[in-house]
């Protein structure tokens, strides 16, 4: 990469455990934001469990993980508890973060057009710059690929 991307504009959002996510002031050298369509659905459950299962390796690589969907904090708290997730989930009911990252798409569900989140993952470095993105993610193998990228950033 010849030039470094400019840092993202700062933002904050409500998340589980009564905390607020703030882009600035994060202690991690890398922040992994993964957008998923809906709590308690098969693909989203599988993806969250994959991030859960590799959480220690992400932390060893200096990365913090945050899952984001339009679900309510109450739904997120239940989902987090049910799956034993060691990371926080961000609630984005007004789609502010979804729109900022361009993950809202028209999709087909049961033959009908519906507007929803396109499964996507973003890595933000310690300076707040977007350094990697995956869009239209397929769950199998994805979390391993994200971990490999984060670990390679040294």
Number of C-alpha atoms within 10 A of each C-alpha: 5 4 5 9 11 10 14 14 10 10 12 13 15 18 21 20 13 9 12 14 18 12 17 14 11 15 11 16 18 26 24 23 19 25 28 26 19 19 20 17 10 9 17 19 15 15 21 25 17 17 24 19 15 13 19 14 16 23 16 10 20 18 23 21 20 19 21 27 25 23 18 17 20 11 17 25 17 14 17 21 11 10 14 13 17 15 17 22 30 27 24 20 15 10 16 14 21 22 13 12 14 14 21 18 15 13 14 11 10 7 7 9 11 12 12 19 23 19 24 21 24 18 23 22 20 19 15 21 17 19 16 14 16 15 14 11 17 13 15 12 11 16 23 14 12 20 19 14 14 24 17 9 12 8
